[in-house]
Amino acid sequence: MKHRPGWPGKKEGDPAHDRIAACLATDIQSVPQKAKWVLDEIAAVQNGDVTSWEMGMNAYMLKVGGKITEIIPVYEETGEEAISVPTDEFRDALEAWYALISQSRD
């Protein structure tokens, strides 16, 4: 079964929410271990254990800060701009995605 990213408060057609969903679907995919790992890294930033965290993935690079997370396209050819979202919002979306993909495996 294919999943589509969604979370409480997701706004259809919102560019930031669309980018979060694209990042979850293309980069985290349906891999619970990867989602958990990224959640742990976000927690480390938000708890003050580290000041920031970056990870390049398939389509996007994440730059996680305590308040703001940047989702940056890896390939310039896509014509996409970098988008900044509140780190809490990205974390909430990822937590919902993790819960969904942990329930069933494709």
N, C-alpha and C positions, 0 to 999 in steps of 0.2 A: 504494500500500500504506500503510495506517495503522499507525503505530508506537505502542507503549505504553512509557512510561518504565520502565526497570529498570536496575539497576546492582548490582555485586557487594556483597553485604551488605544489600540492600533487604529490609525485613521487611514482609510482607503484613499489613495491618491495623494497622500502627503509625501513629498520627495524624501524627507528624512526617514520616514517609516518604510517607504518602498526600498530605500537603500539598506536599512537594517534587515528587512526580509530577504533581499537579494544576497546579502552577506551570509545570512544564516543558511539559506538554501544552497548556495554555490560553494561556500567555504567550510562551514561547519558540517553541512550535509546531514545525513541521518546517522551520525557517529556520536553516540552518547559520551564516549571517553574524551573525544575532542571538545565537546561542549563543556564537560566538567572541568577539563584542564583550563580552558579559557575563563570559565567562571572563577576558578581558583586564582588565576592571575589577576583578574579584575578585583577580587577580594583583597589580594595583597596590596594593590594600589590604593584601594579605598580605605584599608586599615592602616595605611601609612608605612607598611613594611618596605615598600619601594615607591619612588616618586612617580614612575611611569612604566609602561610596558608596551612593546611593539611586536607585531607579528605579521609577516607577509604570508598571504595564503594564495589560493588559486586565482581569484579575481580581484581581491581587495587586500589592502594593508590596514591593520588596526593600529592606532596610536591611542592608547588608553591613558587618560589622566584622571586625577581624583574627581574632577567635575565634568570634564568634556572628553569625549572619545571622537577621534577623527576616523572616518571610513574613506579610504583613498583608493581609487582604482589603480591596479597594478599596471595596466596597459593604457598608455595615452591614446591609443588608436580608438578606444571606445568613445572618446569625446565626453566622458563623464567628468564632473567636477568632484573634488573632495567635499564631503559633507561632514559637519560637526553635529553631534547629538549629545545630550546629557548622558553621562556615564551611567547614571541610575536607570535611565530609559533603555539603554542598550542592555544593561544587565537584566532588567526585568523581562525584556523580549527573549534574551538568551535563556533565562530560567524557564520561561514558558515553553520554549523550543526543546530544551533539555527534558522537561517533564513529558512532552509529547513523544519525542523519539525514544525515550527510555521505556515507554509502555509497550511498544511493538517494534519488531525488527522487520525490515523489508526482506 
